[in-house]
Amino acid sequence: MMTPARRTLWRPVAEAGAAVALTLFIGYALVDPPGPSSWLPTWAAWPVAAVMSLPVAFRRRWPQAMFAVAATAATLATAAGAVAAGAIWVTFIPAALTLYLVASTLPLGRSAAYLAGCLCGAEAAALAFYTHVLPTLPPALERTELPPYLPVEGSTIAIFMSAAWGIGVMVRRQRFLVARLAHHRAEAAVADERRRIARELHDIIGHSMSVIAVKATVANHVADLHPQEVRAAMAVIEQTSQSTLTEIRRVLGLLRSDGDPHDSLSPVPGLADLSGLVDQAASAGVEVELSVPADAALPSAVALSAYRIVQEALTNVVKHAAPTRCSVTVRLDDGQAVIEVLDSGPRTQPEARPAFVGGHGLIGMRERAVMFGGTLTAGPHADGGFHVVARLPYGPVGAAA
């Protein structure tokens, strides 16, 4: 496959070759036309053909100027009788090639104006040739099967020019659609990245602040009677805030553009880090029973989503049910990672527990599951607690996502 650099290098050579080929073709048509020859000497056909074809070699650099040169040269040569009867349409081939590039680079209205001007000039020149020049030329030496005929010449010129213009317009339209699609894809990618980072920050901050709020409340209530519990609560707050800042720094590092190789970021959390969530939840008054397969090996993206789902589910337990008991179970089932979080409901004041059926946290968990082609269900359990079940495919479906 030719690289862009090689394509740029060979393009002028190809354009020059096309100009030379057109010069030979037009010159031969003027020397041996189907109708009466021009009043010019035979040798003059080649310079005339070169002047008409030269704009093709420079049409990519100056498309509008080269189209004007090619169209003007063909029109003047036709009106002056420097062409041959039956071959007038051939002289407008270079103009058609340059018009294609004009139509593919300029707005529709401007390129249509160029087409209309060229057609008017070409038809007027052809009419002048057949009316004033052709009667003065000597007849052809041999009878031709395609005798000169003005309607045929005029129609052929119109068809050539209109076809070149139409193809150029379609190419420009296609380029516009491709560019717009690429722009929309880039915008969608940016929006997806923003939503992903927003989910990460919500899960990190929501969970940690819930733990900190609970421990701060405990410390405030027992400050006078149990100072040792205050110190323990402050230790938990310190540890939780430090780990939260580390995770926030890792997420915000995704937005960095300087690419600092010395910037040490913590690894992406996964199933092995669920024990840390259990410890934080325990410090907030939630006894968690964790069950994770020892040999669980998931793709990093799936493992991160599983971690965030458990994190958000435990955050909701801390907010709405603490102090309570909770079980977190992760198992691999037929190409799916199944995450179950079930709490026992609040131990005191059960009437104060809200019917948790929505909220940003549940929406965020569901988005993470759907992102991998999975599902998430949540609702009150028959035993009075709240039950969350997420299924994340980690086979071909999950990998594709």
N, C-alpha and C positions, 0 to 999 in steps of 0.2 A: 504494500500500500504506500502510495506516494505521500511523503510528509508535507506539511504546509510550506516549509522552507523550499523544498524541491519544486512544489507546485508554483510558488511565487517566482522561482528562477526560470522555469520552463514556460510560463504563461506568455511573456513577451515574444519568445521564440515561436510559439504556436500562433500568436496573433500575426507576426510578420509572415509566417508561412501561409496563413490564410489570405493575407493581402496579396502575396505573390501569386497564389493559385487563382484568385479572383482576377488579377491582372491578365493572366494567360487566358482565362475563360472568356472574359469580356473582349479582350483583344481579338481572339479567334472568332467570336461572334460578330465583331465589326468587320473583320476581313472577309469572312465567308458567311454572310447572313442569308436567311431564307428569301429576302426580298432584295430590292435595289440597294447597292452599296452607297456609302456616304460620298459626298463630293470631295472629301479630303483624300490625299494620296494614301496608299496602303500602309506605308511606314508610320503614318501619323496615328493609326489606330492604337498602337502600343502606348505612346505617351498619354493619349486620352484615357485609355483603360487604367493606366497607373495612377493618374490624378483622381479618378473615381474610386479606386480601390485603396489608396493610401490611408484614408481615415480608419479603415478596419484595424490597422496595426496600432493605432493610438486610442481606440474607442474606450478602453477601460480607464485610461487616465483622464481623458476629457470627453465624456460621452456626449454631452450636449453640443459642444463645439464641433466634434467630429461628425455628428449627425447633420449639423448645419452645412458643413463642408461637403459631405457626400451627397446630400439631397440637392444642394445648389449646383454642384458640378454636373449631376445627372440631368437636372432640369435645363441648365444652360446649354449643355451639349445637345440635348434633344431639340430645343428650340432653334439652335443654330444649325442643325442638320449635320452635326458631327457624329451621329449614330446612323444605324442602318435600319431600314424598314423591316419589321418583323422581329427585331431584336432590341427594341426600345426597353422592354421590361427587364432585360438582362442588366442594363446599366443602373437600375434601381436596387439591385441585390445588396450592394454595400450599404446603401441607405437603410434598407430593411434590417440588416444586421446591427447597425448602430442604433436604430430605433428600438430594437429589443432591449438593449442595455439602458436606454433612456427610460423606457416604460418600467423596467425592473428597479429603477433607482429613484424616480421622481413620483410625486403624487399623481393621482389619476387624472385630475383636471389639466395639469400642465402637460403631461405626456399626450393626452388626447388633443390638446391644442397643437402640439408638434405634428401629430399624425394628420390632423385636418389641414394644416398649412402645407405639408409635403404633398398630400393627395391633390389639393387644389393646384399647386404648381406643376405637378407631374401631368395631370390631365390637361391643363392648359398648354403645356409644352408639347404633349403628344398631339393635341388638336392642331397646334400651329405647324408641327412637322408634316402632318398628313394634308393640311390645307395649302401650305405655302411652299414647303421644301420638296415633298415627294413628287409633285408634278414636274419639277425641273430636273429630277434625276434620270439618268438613262435607265431603261428597263433592264431587268435581270437577264443574264445570258441564258439561264436554264429555267424551265418552268418548275415551280415549287409546289409541293403538296399542301403547304400552309401559306397561302398568299397573305400579304399584309392587309390587316383589317383593323381599323381604329377601335371598334368596340372590344375586340379580343385583347388588343394591347392594353387599353384602359382598364378592362376588368382584371387582367392578369396583374397589373401594377397594384390595383386596389386590394386584390386578394393577398399578394405578397406582403404589402405594408401592413394591412389589418391583422394578418396572422402573426407577424412578428410583434406587433404592438400587443395583441391579445395574450401571447405567450409571456411576454415581459410582465404584463399586469398580473397574470396568474402566479408567476414566480415571486413577484413582490408581495402579493397577498399571502403566499405560502410562507415566505420568510417572516412576515409580520405575525402570522399565527404561531409559528415555531418560537419566535422570540417571546410572544405573550405567554405561551404555555410554559416556557422556561422560567419566565418571571413569576408566574403563578406557583410553579413548583418550588421556586426559591422562597417565596413568601410562605407557602405551606410548611416548608421545612423549618423556617424560622419560628413560625407559630407553634409547631410541634415541639421544638426545642424549648421554647418559652414555657409551654404547658408542662413539659417534663421537669424542668428546673423548678417551676412553681410547685409541682407535686412533691418533689424532693424536699424543698424548703418547708412546705406545709407539714409533711410527715416528721421531719427532724424537729422543727420548732414546736409543733403541737404536742408531740410526745414529751419532749424535755420540759417544756413549760408546765405541762400538767403535773409532772413529778415534782418540779421545783415549787409549784403553787401548793401542792399538798404538804410537802415537807415544811415550807415556810409557815403554813397555817398551824401545823403541829407545833413547830418551834415557838410560835407566838402564844399559843395557849398554855404551854408547859414551861415557859421561860422562868417563872418564879419558883415553881415547885420542883422541877426536874431539870436542872441545868445540864446534866449529862446527856439527856435526850436532845437538848438544843444543840449540843456539840455534834452529836451523831447526825441530826438533821442537816446542820450546816455542812458536814462532811459530804453527805449525799448531794446537797445542792452544788457544792464545789466540784465534785466529780462529774455530775450530770452536765453542768454548764461547760466544763472543759471539753468533755467529749462532744457536746453539741457544737461548740465553736470549731472543733476540728472537722466535724462533718460539714458545717456550713462553709468552712474554708475550702474543703474539697469540692463542694458543689459550685461555689463561686469561681473556683479555679477553672471550671469549664468555660467561663466567659472571658478568661484572660486571653490576650492577643500577643503578648510579648514572648511566649514560649520559653520562659526561664527554665533551663534544665536543672537548676539548683533548687527549684521550688519543690520541697518534699511534701507530697500529699498522701493522705492515708488511703489504703486500698478500699475498693468498693465493698461495702458490707454484704454478707450473704448468710447462709444457714448456720455457719459456724459462729456467727456473732449473735444468734438469738439468745444465748445465755446471758449476754449483757443486758438485753431488754428485760429478761426475767428478773435480774438483780435490781434493775431500776424500778420495775413494777412492784417488786417485793418491798422496796424501801418506801413506796407510796401506800402500802397496806394491802396489796393484792398478792395472795399466795398463788404462784403459778406452777403448774405441773407441765413440764416440757417433754415432748416425745418427738425425737428426730432420728431418722435412720442413720446409723454410723457411716454407711457407705454411700450416702446421698451425694451424687455429683450432678449438678445442674449447670447449664450455661450461665455465665455471669449475669446477663440481663434478667433471666428468669429468677435466679437466686436473689438478685437485688429487689425485684418486685415482690417475691415471697417475704423477704425481710421487711419491706415497707408495709405490706398488708398486715403482718403480725404486729408491727410497731403501731400502726394506726388503730388496730383492733384493741390492743392493750391500752392505748391512750383513751379510747372510749370507755373501757372498763374502769380505768382510774377515775375518769370524769363522772361517770354515772352510777357506779356500783361500789366503789371502794368504801370501806374494807370488805373484801370478799375473796372467794377462791376462783381460780380460773385454770382451764386446761388448754394447752396449745399442742396440737398434733400435726405433724407433717409426715406424709407418706407418699410413696411413688406408686401410682396405680395405672398400668397400661399406657405409658407414655405421658402421664399427667402427674404434676405435683399437686397434691390435694392438701390444702391448709384448712384446719378446723380450729376455731377459737370459741370456747364455750365457758361462760361465767355462771356462777351460782346465784347471781342476784345480790342485792345489798343485804347485809346482815341486820341492819337496823333501818327503821322508817321505810318500809317497802313502798308506801304510798308516794314517797318523794321521788321515786325513780321514774324518769320520763319514758314515754313510749318512743324509743329511739328507732325511727324508721327512715331517716334521711340525714341530711347534713353534708357539709363539704367532705368530711372524712370518709363517709360511705361512698360518696360519688367518686372520690379519688381512688379508693380501693377497687371499685368496679371498673374504672378506666384502666387501671393497671392490668386487671384480668382480661378485659376485652382486647387490650393491646396485643396480647399473645394468642388471641382466638379462644380465650377461656371464658369462664363464667364466675359470677359471685352472687351468692344468695345470703341474705341476712334477715333475721327477725327474732321475735321472742321465742324462747324454748318452752316446752311443756313443763319443765321443772321450775320455771320462774326466772330463769336467766336469759341471756341473749346469745344467739348462735350465729356464727359467721362461717361460711364454707366457700372457699375459693378453689377453682380448678385452673391450673396453668399448664397448657400443653408445652412440653419441652422437646417434642420430636420434630418432624418436618414442619408442622404448622407453626410451632413456637419459634423454631429457628428462622423461618421465613419472615416472621414479623420483626 
